[in-house]
Amino acid sequence: MVAFMRGAILVFMAILSVQFGGAFAATLIPRIGALGTVALRMSLAAILLAPIVQPRMKGHTCADWRKVLALTIALTGMNTVFYFSLERLPLGVAVTVEFLGPLGMAALGSRSLRDWLAILLALCGVVGVSGALTADWAHLSFLGLVLALTAGVFWTLYAKSAQLVGMNWSKLEGLWWAILFSSLVLVPSGFATAGIHLVAPYSLLAGAVVAVMSSALPYSLEMYALRHIDTTVYGVLTGVEPAVAAVAGFLILGQNLTVPQMLGMAFVITAAWLVMARGRQRK
């Protein structure tokens, strides 16, 4: 039970970190675009993590590197495609559609009625919290919906590949290589779209904060978490993320919480409690 609870707490900490990092990312996207923001996130995260991880190239098998390659593809696709979906969809709708990825992963891995009830509650909760209930779905971008759904597929690949990398690589070494490879792909695209603005003082400062809060810290926490919990539990617990964002908006930005949002948060919290209770019972 101790390992299970540790994994769940690490996921919650990662969610909190991502939401605070998102505030800084929101100031970057209008300045350097989606590709520029993702490029700064990944490249600066690799630089900041390097002295901590102290990665080595020797001592790894081809199978180990294939797992890192899968994680690289997942990280690059998950971040880039989601940011492009935000250019075409309201945030609430994009989050809801993307969440179908980890939710589907949780459904495929479920083995009990408790799991399915948690999945259903999480889905209803995310829809309520995100504001998707009030969105005009008839006039939404079809391409944006496809992009958000694709980001959800990459999110699923990320959870699976991060779990495998965590089991086969020491500490955060495999994650660092995946972040580095991702940044090598993204940085040229970032310069192509943002130009010299990518390395402007404000961009670098805000980018460093985003790199820590939205990439280095949460990915590290989730890497350790997925060594203690299965992807079904992870898929449900990530439903807390929109609820945390709504609460942060209320506390920090003064944004009002609607009744559907409050009900949605109650549903997500209940879903999280169900999977936590399941973990305690299995132990």
Accessible surface in RSA format (square Angstrom, percent):
REM  Atomic radii and reference values for relative SASA: ProtOr
REM  Chains: A
REM  Algorithm: Lee & Richards
REM  Probe-radius: 1.40
REM  Slices: 20
REM RES _ NUM      All-atoms   Total-Side   Main-Chain    Non-polar    All polar
REM                ABS   REL    ABS   REL    ABS   REL    ABS   REL    ABS   REL
RES MET A   1    98.32  50.9  80.01  53.0  18.30  43.6  69.35  59.0  28.96  38.4
RES VAL A   2   104.03  68.5  99.49  90.1   4.54  10.9 102.20  88.8   1.83   5.0
RES ALA A   3    37.64  34.6  35.25  54.4   2.39   5.4  35.25  49.6   2.39   6.3
RES PHE A   4    14.26   7.1  13.96   8.6   0.29   0.8  14.03   8.5   0.23   0.7
RES MET A   5    52.83  27.4  52.83  35.0   0.00   0.0  52.83  44.9   0.00   0.0
RES ARG A   6   112.17  47.1 107.70  54.9   4.47  10.7  42.00  57.4  70.17  42.5
RES GLY A   7     0.00   0.0   0.00   N/A   0.00   0.0   0.00   0.0   0.00   0.0
RES ALA A   8     0.00   0.0   0.00   0.0   0.00   0.0   0.00   0.0   0.00   0.0
RES ILE A   9    89.67  51.0  89.54  66.7   0.14   0.3  89.67  64.6   0.00   0.0
RES LEU A  10    27.88  15.5  27.88  19.9   0.00   0.0  27.88  19.6   0.00   0.0
RES VAL A  11     0.00   0.0   0.00   0.0   0.00   0.0   0.00   0.0   0.00   0.0
RES PHE A  12    54.82  27.4  53.70  33.3   1.12   2.9  54.06  32.8   0.76   2.2
RES MET A  13    89.62  46.4  85.61  56.7   4.02   9.6  74.12  63.0  15.50  20.5
RES ALA A  14     0.15   0.1   0.09   0.1   0.06   0.1   0.15   0.2   0.00   0.0
RES ILE A  15     2.85   1.6   2.09   1.6   0.76   1.8   2.85   2.1   0.00   0.0
RES LEU A  16    87.99  49.0  87.99  62.9   0.00   0.0  87.99  61.8   0.00   0.0
RES SER A  17     5.13   4.3   1.95   2.6   3.18   7.3   4.68  10.0   0.45   0.6
RES VAL A  18    40.53  26.7  40.10  36.3   0.43   1.0  40.10  34.8   0.43   1.2
RES GLN A  19    38.51  21.5  26.76  19.6  11.76  28.0   2.56   5.4  35.95  27.3
RES PHE A  20   100.26  50.2  97.19  60.2   3.06   8.0  99.44  60.3   0.82   2.3
RES GLY A  21     0.00   0.0   0.00   N/A   0.00   0.0   0.00   0.0   0.00   0.0
RES GLY A  22    32.91  40.6   0.00   N/A  32.91  40.6  26.66  73.2   6.25  14.0
RES ALA A  23    64.63  59.4  48.13  74.3  16.50  37.5  58.11  81.8   6.52  17.3
RES PHE A  24    88.40  44.2  87.40  54.1   1.00   2.6  88.40  53.6   0.00   0.0
RES ALA A  25     5.26   4.8   5.26   8.1   0.00   0.0   5.26   7.4   0.00   0.0
RES ALA A  26    63.23  58.1  47.45  73.2  15.78  35.9  52.95  74.6  10.28  27.2
RES THR A  27    59.25  42.1  50.05  50.7   9.21  21.9  56.56  76.0   2.69   4.1
RES LEU A  28     0.21   0.1   0.21   0.1   0.00   0.0   0.21   0.1   0.00   0.0
RES ILE A  29    46.55  26.5  42.94  32.0   3.61   8.7  42.94  30.9   3.61   9.8
RES PRO A  30   111.47  81.2  67.99  62.0  43.49 158.1  80.20  66.2  31.28 194.4
RES ARG A  31   141.16  59.3 115.47  58.9  25.69  61.2  31.03  42.4 110.13  66.7
RES ILE A  32     4.89   2.8   0.09   0.1   4.80  11.6   3.82   2.7   1.08   2.9
RES GLY A  33    27.82  34.3   0.00   N/A  27.82  34.3  25.19  69.1   2.62   5.9
RES ALA A  34     3.17   2.9   0.64   1.0   2.53   5.8   0.79   1.1   2.37   6.3
RES LEU A  35    33.59  18.7  31.25  22.4   2.34   5.9  31.31  22.0   2.29   6.2
RES GLY A  36     0.00   0.0   0.00   N/A   0.00   0.0   0.00   0.0   0.00   0.0
RES THR A  37     0.00   0.0   0.00   0.0   0.00   0.0   0.00   0.0   0.00   0.0
RES VAL A  38     0.11   0.1   0.11   0.1   0.00   0.0   0.11   0.1   0.00   0.0
RES ALA A  39     0.30   0.3   0.15   0.2   0.15   0.3   0.30   0.4   0.00   0.0
RES LEU A  40     8.04   4.5   7.89   5.6   0.15   0.4   8.04   5.6   0.00   0.0
RES ARG A  41    17.36   7.3  17.36   8.8   0.00   0.0   0.28   0.4  17.07  10.3
RES MET A  42     0.17   0.1   0.17   0.1   0.00   0.0   0.17   0.1   0.01   0.0
RES SER A  43    20.94  17.7  19.25  25.7   1.69   3.9  14.67  31.2   6.27   8.8
RES LEU A  44    28.13  15.7  28.13  20.1   0.00   0.0  28.13  19.8   0.00   0.0
RES ALA A  45     0.00   0.0   0.00   0.0   0.00   0.0   0.00   0.0   0.00   0.0
RES ALA A  46     3.44   3.2   3.01   4.6   0.43   1.0   3.29   4.6   0.15   0.4
RES ILE A  47   114.77  65.3 106.10  79.0   8.67  20.9 110.33  79.5   4.43  12.0
RES LEU A  48    73.85  41.1  65.34  46.7   8.51  21.4  67.60  47.5   6.25  16.8
RES LEU A  49    13.14   7.3  13.14   9.4   0.00   0.0  13.14   9.2   0.00   0.0
RES ALA A  50    30.53  28.1  27.94  43.1   2.59   5.9  28.19  39.7   2.34   6.2
RES PRO A  51    93.63  68.2  72.61  66.2  21.02  76.4  83.07  68.6  10.56  65.6
RES ILE A  52   128.36  73.0 101.07  75.3  27.29  65.8 106.93  77.0  21.43  58.2
RES VAL A  53    26.44  17.4   3.18   2.9  23.27  56.1   8.58   7.5  17.86  48.5
RES GLN A  54   135.42  75.7 118.18  86.4  17.24  41.0  35.91  76.4  99.51  75.5
RES PRO A  55    36.80  26.8  15.16  13.8  21.64  78.7  15.16  12.5  21.64 134.5
RES ARG A  56   135.92  57.1 130.54  66.5   5.38  12.8  66.04  90.3  69.88  42.4
RES MET A  57   127.58  66.1 115.10  76.2  12.48  29.7  79.31  67.4  48.27  64.0
RES LYS A  58   174.18  85.0 168.46 103.4   5.72  13.6 116.05 104.5  58.13  61.9
RES GLY A  59    75.33  92.9   0.00   N/A  75.33  92.9  37.42 102.7  37.91  84.9
RES HIS A  60    36.90  20.2  12.23   8.5  24.67  63.1   9.22   9.5  27.68  32.2
RES THR A  61    83.35  59.3  76.09  77.1   7.25  17.3  79.75 107.1   3.60   5.4
RES CYS A  62    96.02  72.6  88.87  99.1   7.15  16.8  21.33  54.0  74.69  80.5
RES ALA A  63    36.19  33.3  34.02  52.5   2.17   4.9  34.35  48.4   1.84   4.9
RES ASP A  64    19.12  13.4  19.12  19.0   0.00   0.0   0.00   0.0  19.12  19.1
RES TRP A  65    61.17  24.5  57.31  27.7   3.87   9.1  47.65  25.4  13.52  21.9
RES ARG A  66   151.98  63.8 144.95  73.9   7.03  16.7  67.79  92.7  84.18  51.0
RES LYS A  67    49.32  24.1  45.56  28.0   3.76   8.9  25.01  22.5  24.31  25.9
RES VAL A  68     0.26   0.2   0.26   0.2   0.00   0.0   0.26   0.2   0.00   0.0
RES LEU A  69   100.66  56.1 100.04  71.6   0.62   1.6 100.54  70.6   0.12   0.3
RES ALA A  70    32.15  29.6  28.97  44.7   3.18   7.2  31.84  44.8   0.31   0.8
RES LEU A  71     0.00   0.0   0.00   0.0   0.00   0.0   0.00   0.0   0.00   0.0
RES THR A  72     8.69   6.2   8.69   8.8   0.00   0.0   8.69  11.7   0.00   0.0
RES ILE A  73    87.99  50.1  83.30  62.1   4.69  11.3  86.79  62.5   1.20   3.3
RES ALA A  74     0.00   0.0   0.00   0.0   0.00   0.0   0.00   0.0   0.00   0.0
RES LEU A  75     0.08   0.0   0.00   0.0   0.08   0.2   0.00   0.0   0.08   0.2
RES THR A  76    24.43  17.4  24.27  24.6   0.15   0.4  23.61  31.7   0.82   1.2
RES GLY A  77     8.13  10.0   0.00   N/A   8.13  10.0   7.79  21.4   0.33   0.7
RES MET A  78    20.09  10.4  19.37  12.8   0.72   1.7  14.09  12.0   6.00   8.0
RES ASN A  79    11.39   7.9   7.78   7.5   3.61   8.7   3.35   8.1   8.04   7.8
RES THR A  80    19.25  13.7  19.14  19.4   0.12   0.3  19.25  25.9   0.00   0.0
RES VAL A  81    23.98  15.8  23.96  21.7   0.02   0.1  23.98  20.8   0.00   0.0
RES PHE A  82    33.38  16.7  33.38  20.7   0.00   0.0  33.38  20.2   0.00   0.0
RES TYR A  83    21.42  10.0  19.53  11.1   1.90   4.9  12.97   9.7   8.45  10.4
RES PHE A  84    60.93  30.5  60.93  37.7   0.00   0.0  60.93  36.9   0.00   0.0
RES SER A  85     0.00   0.0   0.00   0.0   0.00   0.0   0.00   0.0   0.00   0.0
RES LEU A  86    50.75  28.3  31.18  22.3  19.58  49.2  31.43  22.1  19.33  52.0
RES GLU A  87   100.70  57.8  61.34  46.4  39.36  93.7  36.26  70.1  64.44  52.6
RES ARG A  88    97.15  40.8  73.01  37.2  24.13  57.5  26.05  35.6  71.09  43.1
RES LEU A  89     9.85   5.5   0.00   0.0   9.85  24.8   2.78   2.0   7.08  19.0
RES PRO A  90    68.87  50.2  56.26  51.3  12.60  45.8  68.26  56.4   0.60   3.8
RES LEU A  91   108.57  60.5 100.46  71.9   8.11  20.4 100.47  70.6   8.10  21.8
RES GLY A  92    12.63  15.6   0.00   N/A  12.63  15.6   6.37  17.5   6.27  14.0
RES VAL A  93     1.18   0.8   1.11   1.0   0.06   0.2   1.11   1.0   0.06   0.2
RES ALA A  94     0.00   0.0   0.00   0.0   0.00   0.0   0.00   0.0   0.00   0.0
RES VAL A  95    32.47  21.4  32.45  29.4   0.02   0.1  32.45  28.2   0.02   0.1
RES THR A  96     9.18   6.5   9.04   9.2   0.14   0.3   9.04  12.1   0.14   0.2
RES VAL A  97    13.39   8.8  13.16  11.9   0.23   0.6  13.39  11.6   0.00   0.0
RES GLU A  98    17.01   9.8  17.01  12.9   0.00   0.0   0.00   0.0  17.01  13.9
RES PHE A  99     2.07   1.0   2.07   1.3   0.00   0.0   2.07   1.3   0.00   0.0
RES LEU A 100    77.53  43.2  68.96  49.3   8.56  21.5  69.37  48.7   8.15  21.9
RES GLY A 101    10.45  12.9   0.00   N/A  10.45  12.9   8.55  23.5   1.90   4.3
RES PRO A 102     0.00   0.0   0.00   0.0   0.00   0.0   0.00   0.0   0.00   0.0
RES LEU A 103    10.16   5.7  10.00   7.2   0.16   0.4  10.02   7.0   0.14   0.4
RES GLY A 104    30.66  37.8   0.00   N/A  30.66  37.8  29.82  81.8   0.85   1.9
RES MET A 105     8.48   4.4   2.43   1.6   6.05  14.4   4.17   3.5   4.31   5.7
RES ALA A 106     0.00   0.0   0.00   0.0   0.00   0.0   0.00   0.0   0.00   0.0
RES ALA A 107    21.52  19.8  16.96  26.2   4.56  10.4  17.16  24.2   4.37  11.6
RES LEU A 108   153.03  85.2 132.00  94.4  21.03  52.9 135.44  95.1  17.59  47.3
RES GLY A 109    30.67  37.8   0.00   N/A  30.67  37.8  19.46  53.4  11.21  25.1
RES SER A 110     9.80   8.3   0.31   0.4   9.50  21.9   0.00   0.0   9.80  13.7
RES ARG A 111   184.60  77.5 148.70  75.8  35.90  85.5  72.37  98.9 112.23  68.0
RES SER A 112    43.07  36.4  32.50  43.4  10.57  24.3  41.32  88.0   1.75   2.4
RES LEU A 113   153.33  85.4 141.91 101.5  11.42  28.7 144.70 101.6   8.63  23.2
RES ARG A 114    67.58  28.4  60.14  30.7   7.44  17.7  21.71  29.7  45.87  27.8
RES ASP A 115     1.73   1.2   1.22   1.2   0.50   1.2   0.92   2.2   0.81   0.8
RES TRP A 116   129.74  52.1 127.12  61.5   2.62   6.2 111.20  59.3  18.54  30.1
RES LEU A 117    83.96  46.8  79.90  57.2   4.05  10.2  83.59  58.7   0.37   1.0
RES ALA A 118     0.05   0.1   0.05   0.1   0.00   0.0   0.05   0.1   0.00   0.0
RES ILE A 119    10.18   5.8  10.18   7.6   0.00   0.0  10.18   7.3   0.00   0.0
RES LEU A 120   103.02  57.4 100.30  71.8   2.72   6.8 102.95  72.3   0.07   0.2
RES LEU A 121    31.48  17.5  31.43  22.5   0.06   0.1  31.48  22.1   0.00   0.0
RES ALA A 122     0.13   0.1   0.13   0.2   0.00   0.0   0.13   0.2   0.00   0.0
RES LEU A 123    53.06  29.6  53.06  38.0   0.00   0.0  53.06  37.3   0.00   0.0
RES CYS A 124    54.71  41.4  44.04  49.1  10.67  25.1  10.43  26.4  44.28  47.7
RES GLY A 125     0.00   0.0   0.00   N/A   0.00   0.0   0.00   0.0   0.00   0.0
RES VAL A 126     0.11   0.1   0.05   0.0   0.06   0.1   0.11   0.1   0.00   0.0
RES VAL A 127    35.39  23.3  35.39  32.0   0.00   0.0  35.39  30.8   0.00   0.0
RES GLY A 128     5.30   6.5   0.00   N/A   5.30   6.5   3.99  10.9   1.31   2.9
RES VAL A 129     4.50   3.0   1.51   1.4   2.98   7.2   1.51   1.3   2.98   8.1
RES SER A 130    20.45  17.3   0.44   0.6  20.01  46.1   7.27  15.5  13.18  18.5
RES GLY A 131    27.19  33.5   0.00   N/A  27.19  33.5  21.40  58.7   5.79  13.0
RES ALA A 132     2.66   2.4   1.35   2.1   1.31   3.0   1.46   2.1   1.20   3.2
RES LEU A 133   115.79  64.5  83.32  59.6  32.46  81.6  86.74  60.9  29.04  78.2
RES THR A 134   121.02  86.1  86.11  87.3  34.90  83.2  74.33  99.8  46.68  70.6
RES ALA A 135    25.50  23.4   4.47   6.9  21.04  47.9  13.83  19.5  11.67  30.9
RES ASP A 136    82.13  57.5  69.42  69.1  12.71  30.1  41.31  97.2  40.82  40.7
RES TRP A 137   109.58  44.0  94.69  45.8  14.90  35.0  88.65  47.3  20.93  34.0
RES ALA A 138    93.59  86.1  49.55  76.5  44.03 100.2  62.12  87.5  31.47  83.4
RES HIS A 139   150.79  82.4 118.41  82.3  32.38  82.8  93.43  96.3  57.36  66.7
RES LEU A 140    32.34  18.0  12.93   9.2  19.41  48.8  14.66  10.3  17.68  47.6
RES SER A 141    37.13  31.4  23.91  31.9  13.22  30.5  27.53  58.6   9.60  13.4
RES PHE A 142   159.90  80.0 153.54  95.1   6.37  16.6 154.36  93.6   5.55  15.9
RES LEU A 143    92.25  51.4  89.61  64.1   2.64   6.6  90.19  63.3   2.06   5.6
RES GLY A 144     0.00   0.0   0.00   N/A   0.00   0.0   0.00   0.0   0.00   0.0
RES LEU A 145    43.05  24.0  41.68  29.8   1.36   3.4  41.98  29.5   1.06   2.9
RES VAL A 146    62.18  40.9  60.67  54.9   1.51   3.6  61.92  53.8   0.26   0.7
RES LEU A 147    34.51  19.2  34.51  24.7   0.00   0.0  34.51  24.2   0.00   0.0
RES ALA A 148     0.00   0.0   0.00   0.0   0.00   0.0   0.00   0.0   0.00   0.0
RES LEU A 149    85.11  47.4  85.07  60.9   0.04   0.1  85.07  59.7   0.04   0.1
RES THR A 150    48.07  34.2  45.78  46.4   2.29   5.5  32.25  43.3  15.82  23.9
RES ALA A 151     0.00   0.0   0.00   0.0   0.00   0.0   0.00   0.0   0.00   0.0
RES GLY A 152     0.00   0.0   0.00   N/A   0.00   0.0   0.00   0.0   0.00   0.0
RES VAL A 153    93.11  61.3  91.01  82.4   2.10   5.1  92.36  80.2   0.75   2.0
RES PHE A 154    45.03  22.5  44.92  27.8   0.12   0.3  45.03  27.3   0.00   0.0
RES TRP A 155    26.87  10.8  26.87  13.0   0.00   0.0  23.09  12.3   3.78   6.1
RES THR A 156    31.38  22.3  31.38  31.8   0.00   0.0  29.31  39.4   2.07   3.1
RES LEU A 157    66.28  36.9  62.51  44.7   3.77   9.5  65.85  46.2   0.44   1.2
RES TYR A 158     3.07   1.4   3.07   1.7   0.00   0.0   2.46   1.8   0.61   0.8
RES ALA A 159     0.00   0.0   0.00   0.0   0.00   0.0   0.00   0.0   0.00   0.0
RES LYS A 160    96.38  47.0  95.64  58.7   0.75   1.8  54.57  49.1  41.81  44.5
RES SER A 161     3.59   3.0   1.99   2.7   1.60   3.7   3.51   7.5   0.08   0.1
RES ALA A 162     0.60   0.6   0.60   0.9   0.00   0.0   0.60   0.8   0.00   0.0
RES GLN A 163    37.28  20.8  37.05  27.1   0.23   0.6   3.07   6.5  34.21  25.9
RES LEU A 164    82.16  45.8  82.16  58.8   0.00   0.0  82.16  57.7   0.00   0.0
RES VAL A 165     1.57   1.0   1.57   1.4   0.00   0.0   1.57   1.4   0.00   0.0
RES GLY A 166     6.18   7.6   0.00   N/A   6.18   7.6   0.30   0.8   5.88  13.2
RES MET A 167   133.43  69.1  95.47  63.2  37.96  90.4  88.18  75.0  45.24  59.9
RES ASN A 168    67.22  46.4  40.48  39.1  26.75  64.4   8.13  19.6  59.09  57.1
RES TRP A 169     9.08   3.6   0.44   0.2   8.64  20.3   3.80   2.0   5.27   8.6
RES SER A 170    71.82  60.7  55.66  74.3  16.16  37.2  41.69  88.8  30.13  42.2
RES LYS A 171   149.13  72.8 142.43  87.4   6.70  16.0  85.38  76.9  63.75  67.9
RES LEU A 172    19.12  10.6  18.66  13.3   0.46   1.2  18.77  13.2   0.35   0.9
RES GLU A 173    12.39   7.1  12.19   9.2   0.20   0.5   6.32  12.2   6.08   5.0
RES GLY A 174     0.50   0.6   0.00   N/A   0.50   0.6   0.00   0.0   0.50   1.1
RES LEU A 175     1.00   0.6   0.53   0.4   0.47   1.2   0.53   0.4   0.47   1.3
RES TRP A 176    23.70   9.5  23.45  11.3   0.25   0.6  23.45  12.5   0.25   0.4
RES TRP A 177    21.60   8.7  21.60  10.5   0.00   0.0  21.60  11.5   0.00   0.0
RES ALA A 178     0.00   0.0   0.00   0.0   0.00   0.0   0.00   0.0   0.00   0.0
RES ILE A 179     0.00   0.0   0.00   0.0   0.00   0.0   0.00   0.0   0.00   0.0
RES LEU A 180    41.79  23.3  41.79  29.9   0.00   0.0  41.79  29.3   0.00   0.0
RES PHE A 181    62.01  31.0  60.42  37.4   1.59   4.1  61.13  37.1   0.88   2.5
RES SER A 182     0.00   0.0   0.00   0.0   0.00   0.0   0.00   0.0   0.00   0.0
RES SER A 183     4.43   3.7   4.36   5.8   0.08   0.2   0.41   0.9   4.02   5.6
RES LEU A 184   113.50  63.2  99.27  71.0  14.24  35.8 101.00  70.9  12.50  33.6
RES VAL A 185    92.22  60.7  81.46  73.7  10.76  25.9  86.95  75.5   5.27  14.3
RES LEU A 186     5.24   2.9   5.19   3.7   0.05   0.1   5.24   3.7   0.00   0.0
RES VAL A 187    40.99  27.0  40.99  37.1   0.00   0.0  40.99  35.6   0.00   0.0
RES PRO A 188    83.10  60.6  70.25  64.0  12.85  46.7  77.45  63.9   5.65  35.1
RES SER A 189    40.97  34.6  35.28  47.1   5.69  13.1  10.14  21.6  30.84  43.2
RES GLY A 190     0.00   0.0   0.00   N/A   0.00   0.0   0.00   0.0   0.00   0.0
RES PHE A 191    87.25  43.7  80.56  49.9   6.69  17.4  80.64  48.9   6.61  18.9
RES ALA A 192    89.31  82.1  44.87  69.2  44.44 101.1  57.93  81.6  31.38  83.1
RES THR A 193    86.64  61.6  47.25  47.9  39.40  93.9  53.28  71.6  33.37  50.4
RES ALA A 194     9.87   9.1   0.00   0.0   9.87  22.4   6.56   9.2   3.31   8.8
RES GLY A 195    30.21  37.3   0.00   N/A  30.21  37.3  29.13  79.9   1.08   2.4
RES ILE A 196   132.96  75.7 123.30  91.9   9.66  23.3 124.55  89.7   8.41  22.8
RES HIS A 197   110.52  60.4 110.11  76.5   0.41   1.1  64.51  66.5  46.01  53.5
RES LEU A 198     4.45   2.5   4.45   3.2   0.00   0.0   4.45   3.1   0.00   0.0
RES VAL A 199    61.33  40.4  49.58  44.9  11.75  28.3  49.58  43.1  11.75  31.9
RES ALA A 200    32.89  30.2  27.45  42.4   5.45  12.4  32.89  46.3   0.00   0.0
RES PRO A 201   115.79  84.4 106.29  96.9   9.50  34.5 112.06  92.5   3.72  23.1
RES TYR A 202    87.36  40.8  81.02  46.1   6.34  16.5  70.26  52.8  17.10  21.1
RES SER A 203     3.70   3.1   3.70   4.9   0.00   0.0   0.00   0.0   3.70   5.2
RES LEU A 204    69.69  38.8  67.19  48.1   2.50   6.3  67.44  47.4   2.25   6.1
RES LEU A 205   123.88  69.0 119.07  85.2   4.81  12.1 123.46  86.7   0.42   1.1
RES ALA A 206     3.67   3.4   1.67   2.6   2.00   4.6   3.55   5.0   0.12   0.3
RES GLY A 207     0.08   0.1   0.00   N/A   0.08   0.1   0.08   0.2   0.00   0.0
RES ALA A 208    32.43  29.8  32.19  49.7   0.24   0.5  32.23  45.4   0.20   0.5
RES VAL A 209    44.89  29.5  40.58  36.7   4.31  10.4  44.82  38.9   0.07   0.2
RES VAL A 210     0.00   0.0   0.00   0.0   0.00   0.0   0.00   0.0   0.00   0.0
RES ALA A 211     0.00   0.0   0.00   0.0   0.00   0.0   0.00   0.0   0.00   0.0
RES VAL A 212    58.46  38.5  58.46  52.9   0.00   0.0  58.46  50.8   0.00   0.0
RES MET A 213    50.26  26.0  50.26  33.3   0.00   0.0  32.27  27.4  17.99  23.8
RES SER A 214     6.16   5.2   4.81   6.4   1.35   3.1   2.70   5.7   3.46   4.8
RES SER A 215     0.00   0.0   0.00   0.0   0.00   0.0   0.00   0.0   0.00   0.0
RES ALA A 216     6.78   6.2   6.54  10.1   0.24   0.5   6.54   9.2   0.24   0.6
RES LEU A 217    72.90  40.6  69.87  50.0   3.03   7.6  72.90  51.2   0.00   0.0
RES PRO A 218     0.81   0.6   0.81   0.7   0.00   0.0   0.81   0.7   0.00   0.0
RES TYR A 219    11.68   5.5  11.04   6.3   0.64   1.7   9.05   6.8   2.63   3.2
RES SER A 220    10.60   9.0  10.60  14.2   0.00   0.0   9.85  21.0   0.75   1.1
RES LEU A 221    20.91  11.6  20.91  15.0   0.00   0.0  20.91  14.7   0.00   0.0
RES GLU A 222    16.58   9.5  16.56  12.5   0.02   0.0   0.11   0.2  16.47  13.4
RES MET A 223     1.81   0.9   1.47   1.0   0.34   0.8   1.32   1.1   0.49   0.6
RES TYR A 224    71.20  33.2  71.20  40.5   0.00   0.0  54.69  41.1  16.51  20.4
RES ALA A 225     0.00   0.0   0.00   0.0   0.00   0.0   0.00   0.0   0.00   0.0
RES LEU A 226     2.74   1.5   0.07   0.1   2.67   6.7   0.07   0.1   2.67   7.2
RES ARG A 227    74.93  31.5  42.29  21.6  32.64  77.7  33.02  45.1  41.91  25.4
RES HIS A 228    66.08  36.1  42.95  29.9  23.12  59.2  33.57  34.6  32.51  37.8
RES ILE A 229     7.71   4.4   0.00   0.0   7.71  18.6   5.43   3.9   2.28   6.2
RES ASP A 230    60.38  42.3  54.05  53.8   6.32  14.9  35.60  83.8  24.78  24.7
RES THR A 231    10.98   7.8  10.41  10.6   0.58   1.4   0.08   0.1  10.90  16.5
RES THR A 232     6.75   4.8   6.70   6.8   0.05   0.1   1.62   2.2   5.13   7.7
RES VAL A 233     0.41   0.3   0.41   0.4   0.00   0.0   0.41   0.4   0.00   0.0
RES TYR A 234     1.16   0.5   1.16   0.7   0.00   0.0   0.04   0.0   1.12   1.4
RES GLY A 235     0.00   0.0   0.00   N/A   0.00   0.0   0.00   0.0   0.00   0.0
RES VAL A 236     2.29   1.5   0.99   0.9   1.30   3.1   0.99   0.9   1.30   3.5
RES LEU A 237     0.00   0.0   0.00   0.0   0.00   0.0   0.00   0.0   0.00   0.0
RES THR A 238     1.30   0.9   1.22   1.2   0.08   0.2   1.22   1.6   0.08   0.1
RES GLY A 239     0.02   0.0   0.00   N/A   0.02   0.0   0.00   0.0   0.02   0.0
RES VAL A 240    18.90  12.4  18.90  17.1   0.00   0.0  18.90  16.4   0.00   0.0
RES GLU A 241    39.97  22.9  39.97  30.2   0.00   0.0   9.99  19.3  29.97  24.5
RES PRO A 242    11.98   8.7   5.71   5.2   6.27  22.8  10.68   8.8   1.30   8.1
RES ALA A 243     5.51   5.1   5.33   8.2   0.19   0.4   5.51   7.8   0.00   0.0
RES VAL A 244    27.57  18.1  25.42  23.0   2.15   5.2  27.11  23.6   0.46   1.3
RES ALA A 245    37.61  34.6  27.44  42.3  10.17  23.1  29.18  41.1   8.42  22.3
RES ALA A 246    13.62  12.5   1.22   1.9  12.40  28.2  11.17  15.7   2.45   6.5
RES VAL A 247    57.70  38.0  57.70  52.2   0.00   0.0  57.70  50.1   0.00   0.0
RES ALA A 248    25.01  23.0  20.20  31.2   4.80  10.9  24.31  34.2   0.70   1.9
RES GLY A 249     4.83   6.0   0.00   N/A   4.83   6.0   4.10  11.3   0.73   1.6
RES PHE A 250    96.45  48.3  89.27  55.3   7.18  18.7  89.27  54.1   7.18  20.5
RES LEU A 251   128.75  71.7  95.63  68.4  33.12  83.3  98.11  68.9  30.64  82.4
RES ILE A 252   107.69  61.3  77.09  57.4  30.60  73.7  81.23  58.5  26.47  71.8
RES LEU A 253   124.90  69.6  93.62  67.0  31.28  78.6  99.35  69.8  25.55  68.8
RES GLY A 254    57.00  70.3   0.00   N/A  57.00  70.3  31.10  85.3  25.90  58.0
RES GLN A 255   103.02  57.6  96.41  70.5   6.60  15.7  37.99  80.9  65.03  49.3
RES ASN A 256   129.18  89.1 110.93 107.2  18.25  43.9  27.31  65.7 101.87  98.5
RES LEU A 257    41.83  23.3  22.64  16.2  19.20  48.3  22.68  15.9  19.15  51.5
RES THR A 258    72.69  51.7  65.63  66.5   7.05  16.8  68.92  92.6   3.77   5.7
RES VAL A 259    96.04  63.2  93.90  85.0   2.15   5.2  93.90  81.6   2.15   5.8
RES PRO A 260    51.27  37.4  46.85  42.7   4.41  16.0  50.19  41.4   1.08   6.7
RES GLN A 261    34.39  19.2  34.39  25.1   0.00   0.0   3.06   6.5  31.33  23.8
RES MET A 262    96.80  50.1  89.46  59.2   7.34  17.5  54.38  46.2  42.43  56.2
RES LEU A 263   100.55  56.0 100.27  71.7   0.28   0.7 100.55  70.6   0.00   0.0
RES GLY A 264     1.92   2.4   0.00   N/A   1.92   2.4   1.51   4.1   0.41   0.9
RES MET A 265    20.59  10.7  20.59  13.6   0.00   0.0  15.27  13.0   5.32   7.0
RES ALA A 266    48.80  44.9  42.08  64.9   6.73  15.3  47.85  67.4   0.95   2.5
RES PHE A 267    79.16  39.6  79.16  49.0   0.00   0.0  79.16  48.0   0.00   0.0
RES VAL A 268     1.30   0.9   0.85   0.8   0.45   1.1   0.85   0.7   0.45   1.2
RES ILE A 269   110.70  63.0 109.27  81.4   1.44   3.5 110.06  79.3   0.64   1.7
RES THR A 270    59.08  42.0  55.06  55.8   4.02   9.6  35.35  47.5  23.73  35.9
RES ALA A 271     0.41   0.4   0.41   0.6   0.00   0.0   0.41   0.6   0.00   0.0
RES ALA A 272     9.25   8.5   9.02  13.9   0.22   0.5   9.02  12.7   0.22   0.6
RES TRP A 273   141.78  56.9 137.45  66.5   4.33  10.2 123.07  65.6  18.71  30.3
RES LEU A 274    16.56   9.2  16.56  11.9   0.00   0.0  16.56  11.6   0.00   0.0
RES VAL A 275     1.16   0.8   0.93   0.8   0.23   0.6   1.16   1.0   0.00   0.0
RES MET A 276    23.35  12.1  23.35  15.5   0.00   0.0  23.35  19.9   0.00   0.0
RES ALA A 277     8.31   7.6   7.77  12.0   0.54   1.2   8.04  11.3   0.27   0.7
RES ARG A 278    14.81   6.2  14.81   7.5   0.00   0.0   9.58  13.1   5.23   3.2
RES GLY A 279     2.48   3.1   0.00   N/A   2.48   3.1   2.48   6.8   0.00   0.0
RES ARG A 280    93.80  39.4  81.58  41.6  12.23  29.1  35.20  48.1  58.60  35.5
RES GLN A 281   127.64  71.4  93.22  68.1  34.42  82.0  45.28  96.4  82.36  62.5
RES ARG A 282   142.05  59.6 104.04  53.0  38.01  90.5  57.95  79.2  84.10  51.0
RES LYS A 283   147.59  72.0  85.92  52.7  61.67 146.8  51.61  46.4  95.98 102.2
END  Absolute sums over single chains surface
CHAIN  1 A    12762.4      10721.3       2041.1       9416.0       3346.4
END  Absolute sums over all chains
TOTAL         12762.4      10721.3       2041.1       9416.0       3346.4
